[in-house]
């Protein structure tokens, strides 16, 4: 995988994992103040989620890179077959 495609794949994986991690650990506010949404979380823990997302996305990226390097899955070969 080239440098640019590797960066693009990592960014896509990072956002995918980040959006999947957003609901974890969210607790709703029991006492709702004026001007606040009733479903707003007490603490979002975004820094923890971003750090975990970075590690998980890197591990997934290593797996994708290994699949591409091993030539197990090739879009070019699939395109040539059709």
BAVO-258441 format. One record per residue (C-alpha): residue in three letters; x, y, z. Coordinates in steps of 0.05 Angstrom, whole numbers, plus 32768, in hexadecimal, padded with zeros to 4 digits. Example, Ala and Ser with C-alpha at 12.3 -4.5 7.8 and 13.67 -1.06 7.14 Angstrom:
<recs>
ALA80F67FA6809C SER81117FEB808F 
</recs>
This chain:
<recs>
UNK800080008000 UNK801B80447FEF UNK8025807D8020 UNK7FE980A6800B UNK7FBA806A8007 UNK7FD48052804B UNK7FC48096806A UNK7F7F8097804A UNK7F6F80518063 UNK7F87806380AA UNK7F5C80A380AB UNK7F1F807D8094 UNK7F2A804680C7 UNK7F36807A80FE UNK7EF4809E80F1 UNK7ECE805D80EA UNK7EE88044812D UNK7EDE8088814E UNK7E95808D813B UNK7E8B80458154 UNK7EAB80568197 UNK7E82809581A5 UNK7E47807281C8 UNK7E73804A81F9 UNK7E7380638241 UNK7E3F80998236 UNK7E1380A98272 UNK7DDA80D9826B UNK7DD381158299 UNK7D9F810982D0 UNK7D93815282DF UNK7D85817982A0 UNK7D9581C382A2 UNK7D7381F78277 UNK7D9181FA8232 UNK7DAF81B48235 UNK7D9681778210 UNK7D7A813F823B UNK7DA2810C8215 UNK7DE58131821C UNK7E1A8107823D UNK7E39811A8280 UNK7E80810C8268 UNK7E9380FB8221 UNK7ED980DF822E UNK7EED80F481E8 UNK7F3880F481F7 UNK7F3580AC820F UNK7F0B809881D3 UNK7F3A80BB81A2 UNK7F77809881C1 UNK7F55805481BF UNK7F3E80628178 UNK7F8580738162 UNK7FA08030817D UNK7F6680078161 UNK7F698028811D UNK7FB4801C811A UNK7FAA7FD28129 UNK7F747FCD80F4 UNK7FA17FF380C3 UNK7FD87FC180CF UNK7FA77F8980BD UNK7F907FAC807E UNK7FD97FB9806A UNK7FEB7F708076 UNK7FB07F59804B UNK7FC57F888012 UNK800F7F768018 UNK7FFF7F2B8018 UNK7FD77F357FD8 UNK7F9D7F0E7FF6 UNK7F6B7F437FE1 UNK7F787F6B7FA2 UNK7F477F9C7F82 UNK7F737F9D7F44 UNK7F6F7F527F3B UNK7F247F547F46 UNK7F1D7F8B7F12 UNK7F457F637EDF UNK7F187F277EE8 UNK7EDB7F4F7ED2 
</recs>
